[in-house]
Amino acid sequence: MNPAETKAHTAPARSHFRCLHRLRVRWAEVDMQKIVFNAHYLMYADTAMGEYWRQLAVPYEAGMKALGGELYVKKATVEYHASAQLDDVLDVGLRCERIGNSSL
């Protein structure tokens, strides 16, 4: 086994995130094992992204028009450390690490 895989996961400090969006796992998001179906984690990130723009006080549609473009997800990767279950409360953290100056 890879040594990196055996290390315990340490979550980043909450202070490392500009936006924290709290949500509760709903019945429609879990499978027969009562854990969140994998695809929903990306939906949680997308929902938190909308909240990120709200917290910046920039409505998404108006912000994109002012910036003259749109945001696109070029790549999305999810690394699982534990399953979220029905009725769990999750804090989804977002931050911008880098802004480049080139397009896709």
trRosetta pair geometry for C-beta under 8 A, 3 or more apart (Angstrom, degrees):
i j d omega theta_ij theta_ji phi_ij phi_ji
1 5 5.5 -111 173 74 98 125
1 6 5.8 99 119 -54 124 105
2 5 4.4 88 69 -1 92 107
2 6 7.5 -171 92 -10 52 84
3 6 5.8 -59 -152 33 40 110
3 7 7.1 51 152 -34 67 95
4 7 6.0 -42 -159 12 38 115
9 81 4.3 -61 25 -132 170 135
12 16 4.4 -72 157 51 120 150
12 17 7.3 118 103 -39 121 95
12 93 7.3 -135 73 92 112 157
13 16 5.1 111 67 -15 76 100
14 17 6.3 -65 -169 32 47 106
14 20 6.4 2 -158 -74 98 145
14 91 7.5 -14 -117 130 109 149
14 93 6.9 -150 -134 -93 59 136
16 93 7.4 58 84 166 84 145
16 95 6.4 -77 143 -36 73 159
17 20 5.6 97 103 -63 132 83
17 93 3.5 -95 -98 -166 162 110
17 94 6.2 94 -159 52 106 31
17 95 4.9 -125 -125 -47 56 106
18 52 7.2 72 93 -142 104 95
18 55 7.4 159 140 109 90 135
18 94 6.8 -54 59 95 84 73
18 95 5.2 122 5 -110 89 75
18 96 7.3 -10 13 11 139 80
19 48 6.6 141 123 174 120 94
19 51 6.1 147 -177 110 128 94
19 52 4.2 -120 -12 -104 170 77
19 55 5.2 165 -107 40 103 152
19 93 6.9 148 87 -154 59 49
19 94 4.4 -9 65 56 111 99
19 95 7.3 -179 27 -69 77 54
20 91 5.0 -5 -173 -175 107 107
20 92 7.1 148 -158 71 52 42
20 93 5.2 -18 -101 -96 76 75
20 94 8.0 -175 -77 20 33 69
21 47 6.7 -171 132 116 152 88
21 48 3.9 -167 31 -119 139 84
21 51 4.2 119 -96 63 127 159
21 52 7.6 -78 -41 -47 120 70
21 91 7.2 148 70 -158 36 54
21 92 4.7 -23 62 60 93 97
21 93 8.0 -179 20 -77 68 28
21 94 7.4 26 -3 -3 106 109
22 89 6.3 0 -169 -179 100 100
22 90 7.1 161 -150 85 51 45
22 91 5.3 -24 -94 -99 72 71
22 92 7.8 -179 -81 16 22 73
23 44 6.4 -154 52 -135 146 97
23 47 6.7 53 -64 106 152 144
23 48 8.0 -109 -16 -66 123 89
23 89 7.4 171 89 -153 31 58
23 90 5.5 -17 64 61 79 93
23 92 6.6 10 13 -7 109 113
24 87 6.4 -12 -178 -150 104 41
24 88 7.2 169 -152 86 59 38
24 89 5.3 -31 -97 -99 76 67
24 90 7.5 161 -96 16 24 75
25 29 5.6 -125 -163 78 77 130
25 30 6.5 71 161 -54 116 104
25 36 5.8 -105 -134 -74 127 108
25 84 5.3 171 -71 145 141 112
25 85 6.5 155 76 100 159 28
25 86 5.7 -138 110 -126 114 25
25 87 6.1 -54 67 1 91 15
25 88 4.7 37 7 46 124 81
25 89 7.9 -123 0 -69 78 25
25 90 6.7 79 -46 -15 89 112
26 29 5.1 91 61 3 74 107
26 30 7.9 -155 95 -9 41 89
26 86 7.9 -16 150 -139 12 73
27 30 6.5 -69 -157 30 34 104
27 86 6.4 37 -97 -134 54 114
29 36 5.4 -14 142 -130 101 83
29 37 6.5 -141 178 26 54 89
29 40 4.6 99 -155 -130 102 162
29 43 7.9 -138 -121 68 116 137
30 33 7.7 -124 174 73 96 59
30 34 5.2 11 167 -153 141 36
30 35 6.0 139 -145 66 94 14
30 36 5.8 -62 -95 -84 67 39
30 37 6.8 157 -141 -22 19 79
30 85 6.9 46 -112 -159 133 48
30 86 4.8 -49 -30 -68 160 90
31 34 7.5 -86 70 -24 54 17
31 35 6.3 -18 39 61 93 68
31 36 7.9 61 -4 153 83 9
31 37 4.9 108 -48 -75 99 90
34 85 5.6 30 135 -155 90 95
34 86 4.9 -66 -168 -7 91 115
35 83 4.0 -26 -151 175 130 134
35 84 6.8 122 -162 73 73 44
35 85 5.4 -50 -103 -96 62 69
35 86 8.0 -94 -81 -22 25 72
36 40 5.1 -116 -177 68 102 129
36 41 6.7 103 129 -57 132 81
36 83 6.5 177 32 -170 81 79
36 84 4.3 21 -8 70 129 98
36 85 7.2 -118 -23 -78 78 22
37 40 5.3 93 68 -8 77 108
38 41 6.4 -45 -172 9 46 110
38 78 7.2 153 -171 85 90 151
38 80 7.8 -66 -119 -68 93 133
39 42 6.2 -52 -171 32 52 107
39 43 6.9 53 137 -18 73 104
40 43 5.0 -51 -152 36 50 118
40 44 6.3 58 148 -26 73 95
41 44 5.5 -45 -152 29 36 115
41 45 6.8 37 148 -17 63 100
41 78 5.1 97 100 -135 139 145
41 80 7.9 -129 -57 -88 166 89
41 84 7.9 144 -88 15 93 126
42 45 5.4 -47 -150 34 39 114
42 46 6.4 42 149 -20 66 103
42 76 5.7 61 -121 157 120 149
42 78 6.6 -99 -59 -56 85 129
43 46 5.5 -52 -147 37 35 113
43 47 6.3 37 153 -20 66 104
44 47 5.7 -52 -147 36 31 112
44 48 6.4 30 153 -17 63 107
44 90 6.7 -22 -154 101 145 146
44 92 5.2 -173 154 -84 102 145
45 48 5.7 -56 -148 39 31 112
45 49 6.5 41 150 -29 64 100
45 76 7.5 162 77 -147 154 122
45 92 6.4 -159 -92 -170 48 133
45 94 7.6 122 -153 -85 75 107
46 49 5.5 -45 -152 24 34 117
46 50 7.2 36 151 -17 60 96
47 50 6.0 -50 -162 29 36 111
47 51 6.9 32 144 -13 64 106
47 92 7.4 93 77 50 93 160
48 51 5.3 -55 -152 40 41 114
48 52 6.3 55 146 -32 69 98
48 92 4.0 -120 -69 108 145 127
48 93 7.7 -18 -174 21 151 4
48 94 5.3 163 137 -34 115 122
49 52 5.3 -42 -150 24 35 120
49 53 7.0 34 153 -15 62 98
49 94 6.5 146 -89 -109 56 159
50 53 6.0 -54 -158 34 34 108
50 54 6.6 35 146 -18 65 105
50 60 6.3 -54 -129 -44 72 139
51 54 5.3 -52 -149 37 39 115
51 55 6.3 38 153 -19 69 104
51 94 8.0 147 76 17 93 136
52 55 5.9 -57 -150 36 28 109
52 56 6.6 24 151 -15 62 107
52 94 4.8 -65 -81 86 132 147
53 56 5.6 -57 -150 39 34 111
53 58 5.4 -90 -169 80 82 84
53 59 6.9 67 142 -152 115 16
53 60 4.7 69 121 -72 169 79
53 63 6.2 -135 -154 13 118 156
54 57 7.4 32 176 -79 37 31
54 59 7.5 35 -96 -99 63 52
56 63 7.9 58 95 -98 125 149
58 62 7.0 -142 -176 83 67 96
58 63 4.0 71 159 -82 110 127
59 62 4.4 59 73 24 102 110
59 63 6.2 -178 79 -17 45 92
60 63 5.7 -63 -143 37 23 113
60 64 6.3 18 164 -17 64 107
61 64 6.2 -56 -148 35 27 106
61 65 6.5 26 154 -17 62 108
62 65 5.7 -56 -149 37 32 113
62 66 6.2 31 154 -18 66 107
63 66 5.8 -57 -147 38 30 109
63 67 6.2 18 157 -10 65 111
64 67 5.8 -61 -142 45 31 105
64 69 6.3 -104 -165 86 81 45
64 70 5.4 32 -158 -100 132 54
64 71 7.1 -108 -101 -9 112 82
65 68 7.5 32 177 -72 30 35
72 104 6.5 -24 71 -55 142 131
73 76 5.4 8 173 -49 129 106
74 104 6.2 175 -96 -113 117 102
80 83 7.4 18 -170 -74 118 58
84 88 4.8 -140 -166 63 85 147
84 90 5.8 -16 -123 -69 143 126
85 88 5.1 103 57 -31 64 116
96 99 6.5 20 165 -54 126 91
